[in-house]
């Protein structure tokens, strides 16, 4: 199934000058870039991107509490609260802060099963546990522990839409329809996929 997905090369990827390498890896899978732009966003825009529901916030809050226990950190020292929903909200806020901290390269890729393909290439959230061969495993330098002790998000180089529905919502947030290219209409003979 052909679909679109959103990829954000976060401020750490842009600052390190690795955007080209990551884009190259994604393009080598046969996915086509149908929209791309380098931009700065403010925290308000970042909070529109990271605006998860209560169920997600509770799940992430619980995961962060478990991580604090695993690392021997006091949850209240790291987050100022032990309320799991509030911790999930703080994760969204920290992610929004990070997006607003520097330039972001936003890209829309299109192709068969693009959401699943990109998610598999990206790897798990935390670079220190992402397998080698994944983008986060190969390029990420941070860890959940490092983010927690510094009271910030984990710098993990890249965001990729988690589902087809999420991709549609995120693409609508980041791109106007006229900013996306329909290659089949432009060069049907060259881009017949």
Secondary structure, 3 states (H helix, E strand, C coil): CEEEEEEEECHHHHHHCCHHHHHHHHHCCCCEEEEEEEECCCHHHHHHHCCCCHHHHHHHHHHHHHHHHHHCCCHHHHHCCCCHHHHHHHHHHHHHHHHCCCCEEEEEEEEECHHHHHHHHHCCCCCCCCCCCCHHHHHCCCCHHHHHHCCCCCCCCEEECCCHHHHHHHHHHHCCHHHCCCHHHHCCCCCCC
